[in-house]
Amino acid sequence: MAIHELRRFTFFDLNTDCDNGSVKELLKDSKLKLVTSGHGNFIFCDNEGNSHILNRNFKGTLFRTYAVTTTLAEFVKYSPLLVTIGEDEVGVNPILKVWNTEKLDKSGNPTCLRVTRLNSILSKLSGGQKAVQPSCLCIHEGSNLLAVGFYDGSILLFRGDITRDRSSKPKLLRDTGSSLTGLAFRTFSKYTFLFVSTEEQVLFYDVSVKDKELKVELDNIGCQLNCSLMAESSQGANFVVARNDAVYCYTTDGKGPCYAVEGVKVLIQWSKMYLVIISKEETSSNAFLTASRDSSASENHEVTILDMQNKLIVFSTVMKPVLAVIVEWGSFFIITKDHKVHHLVEKNVQSKLALLFKKNRYDVAIRMAKSQHYDEEGLVDIFRQYGDHLYAKGDRFGAIEQYIKTIGKLEPSYIIRRFMESAHMEQLMEYLEALHKAGLADEDHTTLLLNCYIKLGRTTDLKNFIMIKDRELDFDIDIALKVVRGVNPEDALQLAKTHGKYEWVLRIMLEDQKKFGEAIHYIKTLDTSEVTKCFMEFGDTLITNVPKETTEFLKLFCTEAKYKVKNSDPFEDGYSAPKPEDYLHLFLNKSEFLVDFLEHLIHTQSGWSKQIYNALVEHHLVVWSKASDENRSLAEQRLMKLLQNPDAMYHQVLQYHLFQGDHKAVLATCKRYGHQDPSLWIQALWSVARQTDAPSQLLSDILAFIEKEKLLSPLLTVEALGDAPATLGQVRKYLMTVLEAEDELLAKESELIDKYTAETQKVKVHIKDLQTNTTIFQGSRCSICTHQLELPSIHFLCQHSYHQHCFQSYSENENECIVCKRNNKQLLDMIKYQEQNHELHESFHSQLEKADDGFSVVADYFGRGVFNTLTILPPEGSTSVPSIAKGKPDYVKGTEAVFAGHDVSRGLQIKSYDTTRHDFMERIESNMTKIEPKPQIRAVSEVSSVTPACSNPFDDEYDETKNPFAEDLDSTNPFTSKEEFDYDEHKNPFARSK
């Protein structure tokens, strides 16, 4: 148990006789027996059984509580219920009553809710007659527990609603023992405890569970009546027991702190964090006075107020004998036995702090300010004043401890200036460390702290500060590196690596340690962006000291895939490699290494910029000029090999000759390289036409070649020459040639128009003839098997005829001629293609006008192959077509049906071919539908009458080129000769006798 020494201050003012004699006048000849308070009222009980309910102005009502006297009275906390114990008849017969001070009866008095005779219950539970006076009373704030203590040591516990006699079940917790001096309930979580003090001991009961009450003894020393209570505060709750030597605190865990307040205790009272102690000087060992006993008027009481939280005596005075101390409206009221009321008024916080500052009690002021929930600004000011006080006394460590508490509110320079002397450097170091932990240090603070470590030789502290691992970074790493580097580069290097400061790592390696090789290895571990920054800053140093290793790394850096980064441009996809152009300046005086670097780039991949090739040529020349006689030929070979590269830029060669005015070389260059890059002629035309000194023949030769190879349309050529100084005479020959060619083309196109017009007219006449006149079919042989036609047979308007069984075997559509099907399909596809192109043309332009992104529309059309042209091939072997006449059809080689599964092919160009009138008419007729008048088709008998009679069709001479199976000379062809294949002639259904 800790015993606290107490300092004395005066934080209260005593307002004497605050009722102006109202209570004394109210009681008149009666004697005040007891006083209590609650629910905003005072209850004054006299010796005649009357109770006075007074408000704050000491005005109120009188009602009769008991017929004889009132012994005990207490309000239920936060409730208008008043519980009293007294006597209605002479003798020892205590009665418990419960009153509702808000609910009044017809007479205007509080309503009595319950009446219970305690001796009857006590006798019943103890098993014998008892007449004992109650000594103390305690009520739980939930109004469901009530305890009454007696002078014989008995304790009655009532459970249930205290306002109802029947629902409240009593239990005798303690039958005999020393006299009860105090009771108090304490609820913690789900547990409820009843603390008990007697004249001989302190104990508590666990009354959480009915009929399972547990008793625990806390101390074997008790206290006098009214000298124990439950003190509840924000710090917790303690059962306080006031004895003559000190004030003791108890909890369910045992003894708590102890406060040395001597004196014979009469009573105590509690509010907030203050304990009011009423005591008197001890005259004998058995001196004991209570509020119920008479005492001499000449005996004075000492009033002491103890601040248990701050461990202070905050008020002390001597008064006339005190009857009671009550708490209401947050203040203490002292009622003396001469029926006067005195008010203890607490001073405000500022007044209390000013008093403490005056006495330099800053530690007490800090505790008090915290207990009063003082604002942060006020606390910081107290810390500063306390620090200044300790600094003035020479307590530097104590001062810096208080100054640390001001971090974040007080300007650090205020403290730093005080401790800048070398003798105070250790305290300054402590403050700066705290400043960094708070994250409020700037660059100067970090520098100052590191210098303190260095000057004091605190190497271990320095490493612990900079080699941070398990905590957040609380200092400027760059400043730390700058300071530590000057003292120990190795520690600075480790610090830089730990925090990923690659610039500092390289700076220390290259400038302090001269470890160039290790620097290259370290750079290899960095990201692409970091490598780029490193070479921008340290590239010159690396090339100067380790050129070979640096060059080898740059080769990998600019070509390896792992160093490529994703393009930041949202319109570009993929990854991009570092640009070698950014590192060319590093090789300013290292041409041989630059040549090695650039040649590696060119050999690894192509497509580098002009700057790369120009730099390579330039430094090849530098190497060649500096080379010795032995190595000069090798350097020259390497240079010429580069210049003769097939990827050389011919435009630059041409531009060079144009710039030099070497017109012969211009023409020679175009002739030499024009077949590889035809745009050279156009470049030459554009440049020569604008040179006034260029020979006219050169321009004529260029124009002649452009016209011959069709490199540029005449219109674009004229536009190219429009603003040039070239004369009309220089381009006259070109223009005449172009115009003559245009005239020839126009004449040819006119002839074709006339030809196609005439053929179209003939086709229209033939169509009309087919629609209006009779068509006679004169075909005598099947167009498939070339055998003599036999019934049933099928005839088409194209004059092709078939056996029904042959047609059904080979035909896929009964409305199409097998021989003409392919040609007709090609023609229909061409027509359909033209129609689709016309529709797509309109749809394409419509979508292009409406679309927000025209490029996506064009790309979509390209993706679907809309712009691909249709390629239609003529049938194989169809060099001519049979003519249609009203007589016997003229069969020509190549007009027979060819059963090859070809479809219409598509290509990049439409291959046109010539078609005669008869061929075109056959294609139309094969799919033509006759209209009225219907053609009169002769019967089979008529057809047969005009067909030459023959018994065996295979005996006639026949052109084998018309046989579709003539070339199928395989083992499965039943029509091959017997000389080639051993075939049974009897199995041939057509092998009849001649």
Sequence and secondary structure as in RCSB ss.txt:
>XXXX:A:sequence
MAIHELRRFTFFDLNTDCDNGSVKELLKDSKLKLVTSGHGNFIFCDNEGNSHILNRNFKGTLFRTYAVTTTLAEF
VKYSPLLVTIGEDEVGVNPILKVWNTEKLDKSGNPTCLRVTRLNSILSKLSGGQKAVQPSCLCIHEGSNLLAVGF
YDGSILLFRGDITRDRSSKPKLLRDTGSSLTGLAFRTFSKYTFLFVSTEEQVLFYDVSVKDKELKVELDNIGCQL
NCSLMAESSQGANFVVARNDAVYCYTTDGKGPCYAVEGVKVLIQWSKMYLVIISKEETSSNAFLTASRDSSASEN
HEVTILDMQNKLIVFSTVMKPVLAVIVEWGSFFIITKDHKVHHLVEKNVQSKLALLFKKNRYDVAIRMAKSQHYD
EEGLVDIFRQYGDHLYAKGDRFGAIEQYIKTIGKLEPSYIIRRFMESAHMEQLMEYLEALHKAGLADEDHTTLLL
NCYIKLGRTTDLKNFIMIKDRELDFDIDIALKVVRGVNPEDALQLAKTHGKYEWVLRIMLEDQKKFGEAIHYIKT
LDTSEVTKCFMEFGDTLITNVPKETTEFLKLFCTEAKYKVKNSDPFEDGYSAPKPEDYLHLFLNKSEFLVDFLEH
LIHTQSGWSKQIYNALVEHHLVVWSKASDENRSLAEQRLMKLLQNPDAMYHQVLQYHLFQGDHKAVLATCKRYGH
QDPSLWIQALWSVARQTDAPSQLLSDILAFIEKEKLLSPLLTVEALGDAPATLGQVRKYLMTVLEAEDELLAKES
ELIDKYTAETQKVKVHIKDLQTNTTIFQGSRCSICTHQLELPSIHFLCQHSYHQHCFQSYSENENECIVCKRNNK
QLLDMIKYQEQNHELHESFHSQLEKADDGFSVVADYFGRGVFNTLTILPPEGSTSVPSIAKGKPDYVKGTEAVFA
GHDVSRGLQIKSYDTTRHDFMERIESNMTKIEPKPQIRAVSEVSSVTPACSNPFDDEYDETKNPFAEDLDSTNPF
TSKEEFDYDEHKNPFARSK
>XXXX:A:secstr
  EE  EE   EEEETTTTTTHHHHHHTTS EEEEEEETTEEEEEETTSEEEEE TTS EEEEE  SSEEEEEEE
 TTSSEEEEEEESSSSS  EEEEEEEEEE TTS EEEEEEEEHHHHHHHHHTS     EEEEEE TTSSEEEEEE
TTS EEEEES TT TTT EEEEEE SSS EEEEEEEEETTEEEEEEEESS EEEEE SSTT  EEEEEES    T
T EEEEEETTEEEEEEE SS EEEEETTEEEEEE   SEEEEEEEETTEEEEEEE   STT    TTS   TT  
EEEEEEETTTTEEEEEEEES EEEEEEETTEEEEEETTS EEEEEE  HHHHHHHHHHTT HHHHHHHHHHTT  
HHHHHHHHHHHHHHHHHHT HHHHHHHHHTTTTTS HHHHHGGG SGGGHHHHHHHHHHHHHTT   HHHHHHHH
HHHHHHT HHHHHHHHS  SS   S HHHHHHHHHHH HHHHHHHHHHTT HHHHHHIIIIIS  HHHHHHHHTT
S HHHHHHHHHHHHHHHHHH HHHHHHHHHHHHH GGG EE S TT  SEE   GGGGGGGGTT HHHHHHHHHH
HHHH     HHHHHHHHHHHHHHHHHS HHHHHHHHHHHHHHHT TT  HHHHHHHHHHHT HHHHHHHHHHHTT
T THHHHHHHHHHTT TTS HHHHHHHHHHHHHHT S HHHHHHHHHTSS  HHHHHHHHHHHHHHHHHHHHHHH
HHHHHHHHHHHHHHHHHHHHHHS       B TTT  B  SSEEE TTS EEEHHHHHHH S TTS HHHHHHHH
HHHHHHHHHHHHHHHHHHHHHHHHH S HHHHHHHHHHTTTT  B     TT S      SSS    TT S    
     B SS       HHHHHHHHHHT    SS      HHHHHHHS   S GGGS   GGG TTTT  STT TT
S TTTS   GGG TT    
